Amino acid sequence: MTAVLSQLSEAVDALVAVDPNGLTDAGLHELVVELVDLESRFALQRARLLAAWDGRKVWADDGSKAGWGRLARECHLSEQTAKHEMSAARQLASMPNTVSVVEAGKLSMCQARLLRWANQPAIAEVFAAQERFLIDMIQGMRLPDAKRAVDYWITGAYESLGLTRPHRSREGRHMQVVRTFYDHVDVKGRLDPLAGTEVLTELHRIERDLFEADWAAIRAEHGKDALPSQLPRTSGQRMADALQLMARNSAAYREGQHRQPRPLINIHAGMGTFARMCELADGTVISPEQAVPYLLEGDIERIVFDSPSRVIDVGVRERFFTGALRRAIQVRDRHCQDPSGCDVPAEDCDIDHKIPYSQGGETTQANGECKCHTHNLRRNNHPDPEPPQPEPDDTS
């Protein structure tokens, strides 16, 4: 054991000696990616040893009452971090297929965390039977897409056992807004997925407006030399200000009696894997049962697919919904389609032509894609010499 630790220490010392300024960009990129991959494998081995340490109650030999307590004390961790480490170790000990795939470097610990989320006590027998299926399913997915897929799997697993999925209903909601000793106000709580999405969507929209205003101000002062570090507020401060603005907007709404916005719920249909998909416009997964209380105050939009990449119909929702073509592309793409892997949600993206309109590109579903404002501007300022060809679209 001493030899293993000595080798690890020597490897870290060798890494410390690496001067990033002496590496090429390609070399630095390769080193960073490889280190992150190795960290997942290292974290897995730490969890494996921690599970054995926990199972043998080694932590109790000094009188400690819980493993996480000794881990936090001797490793200088917070209680929350120590509890998380212990929980992860115990779960992974019952997930042999996941462990073997992470050991082989084919899954990251973040992907393994999604599988741990799926391995819930009430559906453990279903998970054990389908663990390999879940691994194969998420291996080639981006993490947000993998999370959505696992979310649907969990709901299906509960239904297959005749159970109702817990912790998704409004009964679990709570909120505490209290004034502290120093007269600040502390906000802490939990909202169900639908209500939480309504709040987050509006908070992010206001925060984005504040960012645009701040950025315009420093551009006016510094011109093209303006830097993000010169912004007068951090993103956290803008979110706090956005919450305050929501309160002001609420007061203005009550005084002016304006019409409340209506939540938009997408019902997907047409393909076997899409048959029971029900989610909010931003992709947050909800069950059909959760949508029921909102049927009278929300808008239901039917999305019909004939393949994962093509929407053949977008039902018109009530209350002035327009732009079915735009919605079809948003629902299909889900996020910015820039090759860099940008995850800006489709709701916050522009719809761009793959083949520019100026070059004869048609305004059709096959020739449209979601691009966030930044990547859309970057592409328009630096157009591709040969625009990509869209897939055939017989609905155009």
KEKE-3310 file (N, C-alpha, C; in steps of 0.2 Angstrom, whole numbers, plus 5000, padded with zeros to 4 digits):
npx = (5004:5010:5019:5010:5004:5015:5019:5008:5010:5022:5018:5009:5018:5026:5017:5015:5027:5025:5025:5013:5015:5025:5019:5011:4995:4987:4993:4991:4977:4975:4981:4973:4960:4963:4967:4955:4947:4954:4953:4939:4941:4949:4942:4932:4939:4942:4929:4927:4936:4932:4919:4922:4929:4919:4910:4916:4917:4928:4929:4924:4933:4939:4929:4920:4904:4898:4902:4904:4906:4919:4926:4924:4930:4944:4948:4946:4934:4918:4902:4892:4899:4906:4895:4890:4900:4900:4888:4888:4898:4892:4881:4887:4893:4884:4882:4888:4890:4890:4902:4912:4912:4915:4928:4934:4935:4925:4914:4910:4911:4901:4891:4889:4884:4871:4866:4866:4856:4846:4845:4836:4829:4816:4814:4824:4826:4821:4831:4843:4840:4840:4852:4863:4857:4853:4866:4871:4862:4865:4878:4883:4877:4874:4876:4864:4854:4855:4851:4838:4833:4835:4827:4814:4815:4815:4802:4795:4799:4794:4781:4780:4780:4769:4768:4768:4778:4788:4791:4789:4778:4767:4765:4777:4782:4790:4794:4805:4807:4816:4821:4838:4849:4857:4849:4848:4840:4836:4834:4826:4821:4810:4803:4791:4794:4786:4781:4794:4801:4793:4797:4811:4813:4808:4816:4829:4826:4824:4837:4845:4841:4846:4859:4862:4859:4869:4881:4879:4881:4895:4901:4897:4905:4919:4920:4925:4935:4929:4928:4922:4925:4924:4911:4897:4890:4890:4885:4878:4874:4866:4855:4850:4845:4836:4826:4821:4816:4806:4797:4793:4787:4777:4769:4766:4758:4747:4742:4739:4731:4735:4735:4739:4754:4754:4758:4767:4765:4772:4766:4772:4771:4769:4780:4787:4796:4793:4781:4775:4780:4781:4783:4789:4791:4804:4810:4810:4806:4790:4776:4761:4751:4755:4753:4739:4733:4735:4728:4718:4723:4734:4744:4742:4752:4753:4765:4770:4780:4789:4802:4817:4823:4814:4800:4783:4771:4764:4753:4741:4741:4730:4725:4732:4744:4757:4768:4772:4782:4794:4792:4793:4806:4813:4808:4813:4827:4831:4842:4855:4864:4877:4893:4902:4896:4887:4875:4864:4847:4834:4823:4829:4836:4841:4833:4841:4846:4853:4858:4862:4849:4852:4860:4851:4845:4831:4817:4813:4809:4820:4830:4833:4839:4843:4852:4861:4862:4875:4883:4876:4879:4892:4894:4888:4896:4908:4906:4903:4914:4908:4892:4883:4873:4856:4844:4833:4817:4801:4790:4791)
npy = (4994:5006:5008:5010:5022:5030:5030:5037:5049:5053:5054:5065:5074:5075:5080:5093:5098:5101:5113:5124:5134:5129:5120:5116:5122:5111:5101:5105:5105:5091:5086:5092:5086:5073:5072:5075:5064:5054:5058:5055:5041:5039:5045:5035:5024:5029:5029:5015:5010:5018:5013:5000:5003:5009:4998:4989:4996:5003:5016:5017:5014:5024:5028:5036:5041:5040:5036:5047:5057:5055:5055:5069:5076:5071:5073:5086:5090:5097:5093:5091:5087:5076:5067:5066:5059:5047:5042:5041:5031:5020:5017:5015:5003:4994:4993:4986:4985:4998:5003:4995:5000:5014:5012:5008:5019:5024:5030:5045:5052:5060:5055:5043:5047:5051:5038:5033:5041:5035:5023:5020:5016:5010:5006:4998:4984:4985:4993:4985:4975:4982:4990:4989:4992:5005:5011:5009:5017:5031:5033:5039:5051:5069:5077:5084:5079:5066:5066:5070:5058:5048:5053:5051:5037:5033:5037:5028:5016:5016:5016:5004:4995:4998:5009:5026:5039:5047:5063:5072:5079:5093:5093:5093:5105:5120:5135:5147:5163:5173:5186:5190:5192:5203:5210:5206:5197:5180:5167:5152:5136:5124:5120:5112:5103:5110:5122:5127:5129:5139:5149:5150:5152:5165:5172:5170:5176:5190:5192:5191:5202:5212:5209:5212:5226:5230:5227:5234:5247:5247:5245:5256:5265:5260:5255:5244:5238:5234:5223:5208:5208:5221:5223:5229:5221:5205:5189:5182:5193:5200:5190:5191:5205:5203:5195:5204:5213:5205:5205:5219:5219:5211:5219:5229:5222:5219:5231:5236:5226:5216:5203:5187:5177:5161:5145:5134:5118:5104:5090:5076:5065:5051:5043:5027:5029:5041:5041:5043:5056:5070:5087:5103:5118:5121:5109:5103:5088:5082:5073:5067:5067:5078:5088:5090:5099:5111:5112:5120:5133:5134:5132:5119:5110:5100:5090:5081:5068:5060:5055:5055:5067:5075:5085:5083:5089:5103:5106:5119:5130:5137:5154:5164:5158:5157:5154:5140:5133:5138:5133:5120:5118:5122:5112:5101:5103:5107:5113:5125:5123:5124:5117:5117:5112:5119:5123:5132:5134:5130:5139:5151:5154:5160:5156:5150:5150:5136:5135:5150:5163:5173:5166:5158:5149:5140:5144:5133:5118:5109:5117:5125:5129:5129:5142:5150:5167:5172:5163:5163:5176:5175:5166:5173:5183:5177:5168:5151:5144:5134:5131:5120:5106:5105:5092:5082:5089:5085:5092:5105)
npz = (5000:5004:4993:4983:4986:4986:4973:4967:4973:4967:4954:4955:4958:4947:4938:4944:4940:4927:4915:4909:4900:4892:4883:4868:4861:4857:4864:4877:4878:4876:4888:4898:4895:4897:4910:4917:4913:4919:4932:4935:4935:4946:4956:4957:4961:4974:4979:4979:4989:5000:5002:5006:5018:5025:5026:5034:5045:5050:5053:5066:5076:5083:5091:5084:5079:5067:5050:5040:5049:5054:5043:5038:5048:5049:5036:5033:5027:5023:5032:5023:5011:5015:5018:5006:4999:5006:5003:4989:4988:4994:4986:4973:4976:4974:4960:4949:4935:4931:4938:4932:4919:4921:4926:4915:4908:4900:4904:4913:4930:4932:4923:4929:4941:4937:4934:4947:4952:4946:4952:4963:4979:4979:4966:4964:4960:4946:4941:4943:4934:4922:4921:4912:4900:4903:4904:4891:4884:4888:4885:4873:4874:4876:4892:4897:4889:4892:4906:4904:4898:4907:4917:4912:4911:4925:4929:4921:4926:4939:4936:4930:4941:4947:4955:4962:4957:4969:4977:4967:4966:4970:4984:4990:4991:4998:5006:5013:5019:5027:5038:5042:5056:5053:5045:5032:5019:5019:5007:5005:4999:4991:4975:4965:4949:4939:4944:4948:4936:4930:4938:4937:4923:4922:4930:4924:4912:4916:4922:4911:4903:4912:4911:4897:4897:4906:4899:4887:4893:4897:4885:4879:4886:4885:4872:4859:4867:4878:4893:4900:4914:4918:4920:4930:4939:4946:4940:4950:4958:4949:4948:4960:4960:4949:4956:4965:4955:4950:4961:4961:4948:4951:4960:4951:4942:4950:4953:4940:4935:4925:4912:4917:4913:4904:4907:4896:4890:4883:4874:4867:4853:4842:4840:4846:4857:4861:4865:4878:4882:4891:4894:4899:4890:4891:4891:4904:4912:4916:4923:4915:4925:4933:4925:4925:4934:4928:4917:4915:4916:4908:4893:4881:4870:4856:4850:4836:4830:4817:4816:4826:4822:4815:4815:4812:4814:4823:4835:4836:4849:4862:4864:4856:4851:4839:4825:4822:4814:4820:4833:4830:4826:4838:4847:4842:4842:4855:4861:4858:4843:4840:4835:4846:4857:4864:4877:4878:4881:4869:4869:4872:4861:4844:4828:4815:4798:4790:4777:4772:4770:4760:4751:4745:4753:4760:4770:4780:4790:4789:4785:4795:4812:4829:4836:4849:4854:4854:4846:4835:4830:4829:4819:4808:4807:4803:4791:4786:4773:4765:4766:4777:4770:4771:4778:4767:4765:4764:4768:4765)
capx = (5000:5014:5022:5005:5003:5022:5019:5003:5013:5027:5014:5007:5024:5028:5012:5016:5033:5023:5024:5008:5017:5029:5015:5007:4988:4985:4996:4988:4970:4975:4982:4967:4955:4965:4967:4948:4945:4958:4950:4933:4943:4952:4936:4929:4943:4941:4923:4927:4939:4928:4914:4925:4931:4912:4907:4920:4916:4934:4929:4922:4938:4941:4923:4916:4897:4896:4908:4904:4909:4926:4929:4924:4935:4951:4950:4944:4928:4911:4898:4888:4903:4907:4889:4889:4905:4898:4882:4890:4902:4887:4877:4891:4895:4878:4881:4894:4891:4892:4908:4916:4912:4919:4935:4937:4936:4920:4909:4912:4908:4894:4886:4888:4879:4864:4864:4865:4850:4841:4846:4832:4827:4809:4814:4831:4825:4821:4837:4847:4839:4841:4858:4867:4853:4854:4873:4872:4858:4867:4885:4884:4873:4876:4873:4857:4850:4855:4847:4831:4832:4835:4821:4809:4816:4813:4795:4793:4801:4789:4774:4780:4779:4762:4770:4768:4785:4788:4795:4788:4771:4767:4765:4784:4785:4791:4799:4807:4810:4817:4826:4843:4851:4860:4844:4848:4834:4838:4828:4828:4815:4810:4797:4790:4797:4783:4782:4801:4803:4790:4801:4818:4812:4807:4822:4834:4824:4826:4844:4848:4840:4850:4866:4862:4860:4876:4885:4878:4884:4902:4903:4897:4911:4925:4920:4927:4940:4926:4929:4917:4927:4922:4903:4896:4887:4891:4879:4874:4870:4860:4850:4847:4842:4830:4821:4818:4812:4800:4793:4791:4783:4771:4766:4763:4753:4741:4739:4736:4727:4737:4734:4745:4756:4751:4763:4766:4766:4772:4764:4775:4768:4771:4786:4786:4800:4791:4773:4773:4784:4777:4788:4788:4794:4811:4813:4809:4801:4785:4772:4755:4747:4757:4750:4732:4730:4737:4725:4713:4727:4740:4743:4745:4755:4755:4771:4770:4787:4790:4808:4819:4825:4809:4793:4778:4765:4764:4746:4740:4738:4725:4728:4737:4751:4759:4775:4773:4788:4799:4792:4795:4813:4815:4807:4817:4834:4831:4847:4860:4867:4884:4897:4906:4892:4883:4869:4859:4840:4831:4819:4833:4840:4838:4832:4846:4846:4859:4861:4859:4844:4855:4862:4846:4842:4824:4814:4810:4812:4826:4836:4833:4842:4844:4858:4861:4864:4882:4885:4873:4882:4899:4893:4886:4902:4913:4902:4907:4915:4903:4887:4881:4867:4850:4841:4827:4811:4795:4785:4792)
capy = (5000:5012:5009:5013:5029:5033:5031:5042:5055:5054:5056:5072:5079:5076:5084:5099:5101:5103:5121:5124:5139:5126:5116:5118:5122:5104:5097:5107:5102:5084:5085:5094:5081:5066:5073:5075:5057:5051:5060:5050:5034:5040:5046:5028:5019:5031:5027:5008:5009:5021:5008:4994:5006:5010:4992:4986:5001:5005:5023:5017:5012:5029:5031:5040:5038:5039:5037:5053:5062:5055:5058:5076:5078:5070:5075:5093:5091:5099:5088:5089:5084:5069:5063:5064:5054:5040:5040:5038:5024:5014:5016:5012:4996:4989:4995:4983:4987:5005:5003:4992:5005:5020:5010:5007:5026:5025:5034:5050:5051:5064:5051:5038:5050:5050:5031:5033:5044:5030:5017:5022:5010:5008:5003:4995:4978:4986:4996:4980:4972:4987:4994:4989:4996:5012:5013:5010:5023:5037:5033:5044:5057:5075:5076:5087:5074:5060:5067:5069:5051:5045:5055:5047:5030:5033:5037:5022:5011:5017:5014:4996:4992:5000:5014:5033:5042:5052:5069:5076:5083:5100:5093:5093:5112:5124:5141:5151:5169:5176:5192:5188:5196:5209:5213:5204:5192:5173:5164:5145:5132:5119:5120:5106:5105:5114:5129:5129:5131:5145:5154:5150:5155:5172:5175:5170:5181:5197:5193:5192:5209:5216:5208:5216:5233:5232:5226:5240:5253:5247:5245:5264:5268:5257:5253:5237:5235:5232:5216:5206:5209:5227:5223:5232:5216:5198:5185:5181:5200:5201:5186:5194:5210:5200:5193:5211:5216:5201:5208:5225:5218:5208:5224:5233:5218:5219:5238:5237:5220:5213:5196:5182:5173:5155:5140:5130:5111:5100:5083:5073:5059:5049:5038:5023:5031:5048:5041:5046:5061:5076:5091:5110:5121:5122:5103:5100:5083:5081:5067:5069:5069:5084:5094:5091:5105:5117:5112:5126:5139:5133:5130:5112:5110:5093:5089:5075:5066:5054:5053:5060:5073:5078:5086:5083:5093:5106:5108:5126:5131:5143:5161:5168:5155:5157:5151:5133:5131:5140:5129:5113:5117:5122:5106:5096:5104:5107:5118:5128:5117:5125:5111:5117:5108:5124:5120:5137:5131:5132:5145:5157:5154:5162:5151:5152:5146:5132:5138:5157:5165:5176:5161:5154:5144:5141:5145:5127:5115:5105:5122:5129:5126:5134:5145:5155:5174:5173:5158:5166:5182:5173:5163:5178:5187:5172:5162:5145:5144:5129:5130:5113:5105:5102:5086:5083:5090:5085:5096:5112)
capz = (5000:5004:4987:4978:4988:4984:4965:4966:4975:4962:4948:4956:4958:4940:4935:4946:4936:4920:4913:4904:4895:4887:4879:4863:4862:4856:4870:4883:4877:4877:4895:4902:4894:4899:4917:4919:4912:4925:4939:4936:4937:4952:4961:4957:4966:4981:4982:4981:4995:5005:5003:5011:5025:5028:5027:5040:5051:5052:5056:5073:5081:5088:5095:5080:5079:5060:5045:5037:5054:5055:5036:5038:5053:5047:5029:5033:5023:5026:5033:5017:5006:5018:5018:4999:4997:5009:5000:4983:4989:4996:4980:4968:4978:4971:4953:4946:4928:4930:4940:4927:4913:4923:4927:4908:4905:4895:4908:4918:4936:4931:4920:4934:4946:4934:4935:4954:4953:4944:4957:4969:4983:4977:4959:4963:4956:4939:4939:4942:4927:4916:4922:4906:4895:4904:4902:4883:4882:4890:4884:4868:4874:4880:4899:4898:4886:4896:4912:4902:4896:4913:4921:4909:4913:4932:4929:4918:4931:4945:4933:4929:4947:4949:4960:4960:4958:4974:4977:4961:4967:4973:4991:4993:4990:5004:5005:5019:5017:5033:5039:5047:5062:5050:5041:5025:5019:5017:5004:5005:4998:4985:4971:4961:4943:4934:4947:4948:4929:4929:4942:4934:4917:4922:4934:4919:4907:4919:4923:4904:4902:4916:4908:4891:4899:4909:4894:4883:4897:4897:4878:4877:4889:4883:4865:4858:4872:4885:4895:4905:4921:4919:4922:4937:4943:4945:4938:4956:4960:4944:4949:4966:4957:4946:4961:4967:4950:4950:4966:4958:4943:4954:4962:4946:4940:4954:4952:4933:4933:4918:4911:4919:4907:4904:4906:4890:4891:4877:4873:4862:4851:4835:4840:4852:4863:4863:4866:4885:4884:4893:4897:4899:4884:4891:4892:4910:4912:4921:4922:4913:4930:4935:4920:4925:4938:4924:4910:4914:4916:4904:4886:4879:4863:4854:4845:4833:4827:4813:4818:4832:4820:4811:4818:4806:4816:4829:4836:4838:4856:4862:4867:4852:4849:4832:4824:4822:4812:4825:4838:4828:4827:4845:4851:4839:4843:4862:4863:4853:4839:4838:4836:4852:4862:4868:4880:4879:4879:4863:4871:4872:4855:4838:4823:4810:4792:4789:4771:4773:4765:4755:4747:4742:4758:4761:4777:4781:4796:4787:4784:4801:4818:4835:4838:4854:4851:4853:4841:4828:4828:4827:4812:4803:4806:4800:4788:4783:4766:4762:4771:4777:4767:4776:4776:4763:4769:4760:4770:4763)
cpx = (5004:5017:5016:5004:5010:5021:5014:5006:5018:5024:5012:5013:5026:5023:5013:5022:5031:5022:5019:5010:5022:5025:5012:4999:4985:4987:4992:4981:4970:4976:4976:4962:4957:4965:4959:4945:4948:4955:4943:4935:4946:4947:4932:4932:4943:4935:4923:4930:4935:4922:4916:4926:4924:4909:4910:4920:4923:4934:4927:4927:4941:4935:4919:4909:4895:4902:4909:4907:4916:4929:4929:4929:4942:4953:4948:4939:4922:4907:4894:4892:4905:4901:4888:4894:4903:4892:4884:4894:4897:4883:4881:4893:4890:4877:4887:4895:4893:4900:4913:4917:4916:4926:4938:4937:4930:4914:4912:4908:4901:4889:4885:4883:4872:4862:4863:4858:4844:4840:4842:4830:4821:4809:4821:4831:4825:4828:4842:4846:4840:4847:4862:4863:4854:4861:4874:4868:4861:4875:4887:4880:4876:4873:4866:4852:4849:4851:4840:4829:4831:4829:4815:4809:4814:4806:4792:4794:4796:4782:4774:4779:4772:4763:4769:4775:4784:4792:4794:4782:4772:4767:4771:4786:4785:4795:4799:4810:4810:4822:4831:4845:4854:4855:4844:4842:4837:4832:4831:4821:4816:4803:4797:4792:4793:4783:4789:4803:4800:4795:4808:4818:4812:4813:4828:4833:4826:4833:4848:4847:4845:4857:4867:4863:4867:4881:4885:4882:4892:4905:4902:4903:4918:4926:4922:4932:4936:4927:4924:4919:4926:4914:4902:4893:4889:4885:4874:4870:4865:4854:4846:4842:4835:4825:4818:4814:4805:4795:4789:4786:4776:4766:4762:4758:4747:4738:4736:4732:4729:4736:4740:4747:4754:4757:4762:4769:4766:4770:4767:4772:4771:4776:4785:4790:4797:4783:4771:4777:4779:4782:4786:4792:4801:4814:4812:4804:4796:4780:4765:4751:4749:4754:4743:4730:4731:4733:4720:4717:4733:4739:4746:4746:4757:4760:4771:4777:4785:4797:4811:4821:4820:4802:4788:4772:4766:4757:4746:4738:4734:4729:4734:4744:4751:4766:4776:4779:4794:4799:4794:4803:4816:4814:4811:4825:4835:4836:4851:4863:4874:4888:4901:4902:4888:4876:4863:4852:4837:4826:4822:4837:4837:4837:4836:4845:4853:4862:4858:4854:4847:4858:4857:4843:4835:4822:4810:4813:4819:4832:4836:4836:4843:4851:4857:4864:4871:4885:4882:4877:4889:4899:4892:4892:4908:4909:4906:4908:4910:4898:4885:4874:4862:4848:4835:4821:4805:4789:4785:4788)
cpy = (5006:5013:5012:5020:5033:5035:5036:5049:5057:5057:5063:5076:5080:5080:5092:5102:5103:5110:5121:5129:5135:5121:5119:5118:5115:5100:5099:5105:5095:5082:5086:5088:5075:5066:5072:5068:5053:5052:5056:5043:5034:5040:5039:5024:5022:5029:5019:5007:5012:5016:5002:4997:5007:5003:4988:4990:5003:5012:5023:5016:5018:5032:5035:5037:5037:5040:5044:5058:5062:5057:5065:5079:5077:5072:5083:5095:5094:5093:5086:5085:5077:5065:5061:5059:5047:5038:5037:5032:5019:5012:5012:5005:4991:4990:4992:4985:4994:5006:5001:4997:5011:5018:5009:5014:5028:5029:5039:5049:5055:5059:5045:5041:5050:5043:5030:5035:5039:5024:5019:5016:5006:5004:5000:4988:4979:4989:4990:4976:4976:4991:4994:4992:5003:5015:5014:5016:5029:5038:5039:5050:5063:5074:5079:5082:5068:5060:5067:5062:5047:5047:5052:5040:5029:5033:5031:5016:5011:5014:5006:4992:4994:5006:5021:5036:5047:5058:5073:5080:5090:5099:5094:5100:5115:5130:5144:5157:5173:5182:5190:5194:5203:5212:5211:5199:5186:5170:5156:5141:5127:5120:5114:5108:5110:5122:5132:5132:5138:5151:5155:5154:5163:5176:5175:5175:5188:5197:5194:5199:5213:5215:5213:5223:5235:5231:5232:5246:5253:5247:5253:5267:5266:5255:5246:5234:5233:5225:5214:5207:5216:5228:5225:5227:5209:5195:5184:5188:5201:5197:5189:5200:5208:5198:5199:5213:5212:5203:5214:5224:5215:5214:5228:5229:5219:5226:5239:5231:5217:5206:5192:5178:5166:5150:5136:5123:5107:5093:5080:5066:5057:5043:5034:5026:5038:5047:5044:5052:5067:5081:5098:5112:5121:5115:5099:5094:5083:5075:5070:5071:5076:5090:5095:5097:5111:5117:5118:5133:5139:5132:5123:5112:5103:5094:5082:5074:5061:5051:5057:5067:5077:5079:5087:5087:5096:5109:5115:5126:5137:5149:5163:5165:5155:5155:5144:5130:5132:5135:5122:5112:5118:5115:5100:5096:5104:5112:5121:5122:5119:5119:5111:5114:5113:5122:5126:5134:5134:5138:5151:5158:5158:5156:5153:5148:5142:5135:5145:5159:5169:5172:5156:5149:5146:5141:5139:5123:5112:5110:5126:5125:5131:5136:5150:5162:5175:5169:5161:5172:5180:5170:5168:5182:5183:5167:5157:5146:5140:5128:5122:5112:5102:5095:5087:5084:5090:5089:5103:5114)
cpz = (5000:4997:4982:4980:4986:4976:4964:4968:4970:4956:4949:4956:4951:4936:4937:4942:4929:4919:4908:4898:4890:4883:4874:4865:4862:4862:4876:4884:4879:4884:4899:4901:4897:4907:4920:4918:4918:4931:4940:4938:4944:4958:4962:4962:4973:4984:4983:4987:5001:5007:5008:5018:5029:5030:5033:5046:5054:5055:5063:5078:5085:5092:5091:5079:5071:5055:5042:5042:5054:5048:5036:5043:5051:5040:5028:5028:5027:5027:5027:5012:5009:5017:5010:4997:5000:5005:4993:4983:4990:4989:4974:4969:4975:4964:4949:4939:4927:4932:4935:4921:4915:4923:4920:4905:4900:4898:4912:4925:4936:4928:4925:4940:4943:4935:4943:4956:4951:4948:4963:4973:4980:4970:4958:4959:4948:4937:4938:4936:4921:4916:4915:4900:4896:4902:4895:4881:4883:4887:4878:4868:4878:4887:4900:4895:4889:4902:4910:4901:4902:4917:4918:4911:4920:4932:4926:4923:4937:4942:4932:4935:4950:4955:4958:4962:4964:4973:4970:4961:4970:4981:4994:4993:4997:5002:5012:5017:5024:5033:5044:5052:5059:5045:5034:5025:5016:5014:5003:5004:4993:4982:4967:4954:4939:4937:4947:4941:4928:4932:4939:4928:4917:4926:4928:4914:4910:4919:4916:4902:4905:4913:4902:4892:4902:4903:4889:4886:4896:4890:4876:4880:4887:4876:4864:4863:4878:4886:4900:4912:4923:4921:4929:4942:4941:4943:4945:4959:4955:4945:4955:4964:4953:4950:4963:4962:4949:4955:4964:4953:4945:4957:4957:4942:4944:4954:4945:4931:4926:4918:4913:4913:4909:4903:4900:4891:4885:4878:4867:4859:4844:4835:4846:4858:4865:4865:4873:4887:4885:4897:4896:4892:4885:4892:4898:4910:4917:4919:4919:4919:4933:4931:4922:4929:4934:4918:4909:4914:4912:4897:4884:4872:4861:4849:4842:4829:4822:4813:4823:4829:4816:4814:4812:4808:4822:4830:4838:4845:4856:4864:4862:4850:4842:4831:4825:4820:4817:4831:4837:4829:4834:4849:4848:4842:4851:4864:4857:4849:4837:4840:4843:4858:4867:4871:4881:4877:4873:4864:4870:4866:4849:4833:4817:4804:4792:4783:4771:4767:4759:4750:4744:4747:4760:4769:4779:4787:4794:4787:4790:4807:4823:4836:4843:4850:4849:4847:4834:4826:4825:4820:4807:4802:4802:4797:4786:4776:4762:4767:4771:4773:4771:4773:4772:4768:4764:4762:4768:4757)
residu = (MET:THR:ALA:VAL:LEU:SER:GLN:LEU:SER:GLU:ALA:VAL:ASP:ALA:LEU:VAL:ALA:VAL:ASP:PRO:ASN:GLY:LEU:THR:ASP:ALA:GLY:LEU:HIS:GLU:LEU:VAL:VAL:GLU:LEU:VAL:ASP:LEU:GLU:SER:ARG:PHE:ALA:LEU:GLN:ARG:ALA:ARG:LEU:LEU:ALA:ALA:TRP:ASP:GLY:ARG:LYS:VAL:TRP:ALA:ASP:ASP:GLY:SER:LYS:ALA:GLY:TRP:GLY:ARG:LEU:ALA:ARG:GLU:CYS:HIS:LEU:SER:GLU:GLN:THR:ALA:LYS:HIS:GLU:MET:SER:ALA:ALA:ARG:GLN:LEU:ALA:SER:MET:PRO:ASN:THR:VAL:SER:VAL:VAL:GLU:ALA:GLY:LYS:LEU:SER:MET:CYS:GLN:ALA:ARG:LEU:LEU:ARG:TRP:ALA:ASN:GLN:PRO:ALA:ILE:ALA:GLU:VAL:PHE:ALA:ALA:GLN:GLU:ARG:PHE:LEU:ILE:ASP:MET:ILE:GLN:GLY:MET:ARG:LEU:PRO:ASP:ALA:LYS:ARG:ALA:VAL:ASP:TYR:TRP:ILE:THR:GLY:ALA:TYR:GLU:SER:LEU:GLY:LEU:THR:ARG:PRO:HIS:ARG:SER:ARG:GLU:GLY:ARG:HIS:MET:GLN:VAL:VAL:ARG:THR:PHE:TYR:ASP:HIS:VAL:ASP:VAL:LYS:GLY:ARG:LEU:ASP:PRO:LEU:ALA:GLY:THR:GLU:VAL:LEU:THR:GLU:LEU:HIS:ARG:ILE:GLU:ARG:ASP:LEU:PHE:GLU:ALA:ASP:TRP:ALA:ALA:ILE:ARG:ALA:GLU:HIS:GLY:LYS:ASP:ALA:LEU:PRO:SER:GLN:LEU:PRO:ARG:THR:SER:GLY:GLN:ARG:MET:ALA:ASP:ALA:LEU:GLN:LEU:MET:ALA:ARG:ASN:SER:ALA:ALA:TYR:ARG:GLU:GLY:GLN:HIS:ARG:GLN:PRO:ARG:PRO:LEU:ILE:ASN:ILE:HIS:ALA:GLY:MET:GLY:THR:PHE:ALA:ARG:MET:CYS:GLU:LEU:ALA:ASP:GLY:THR:VAL:ILE:SER:PRO:GLU:GLN:ALA:VAL:PRO:TYR:LEU:LEU:GLU:GLY:ASP:ILE:GLU:ARG:ILE:VAL:PHE:ASP:SER:PRO:SER:ARG:VAL:ILE:ASP:VAL:GLY:VAL:ARG:GLU:ARG:PHE:PHE:THR:GLY:ALA:LEU:ARG:ARG:ALA:ILE:GLN:VAL:ARG:ASP:ARG:HIS:CYS:GLN:ASP:PRO:SER:GLY:CYS:ASP:VAL:PRO:ALA:GLU:ASP:CYS:ASP:ILE:ASP:HIS:LYS:ILE:PRO:TYR:SER:GLN:GLY:GLY:GLU:THR:THR:GLN:ALA:ASN:GLY:GLU:CYS:LYS:CYS:HIS:THR:HIS:ASN:LEU:ARG:ARG:ASN:ASN:HIS:PRO:ASP:PRO:GLU:PRO:PRO:GLN:PRO:GLU:PRO:ASP:ASP:THR:SER)
# end
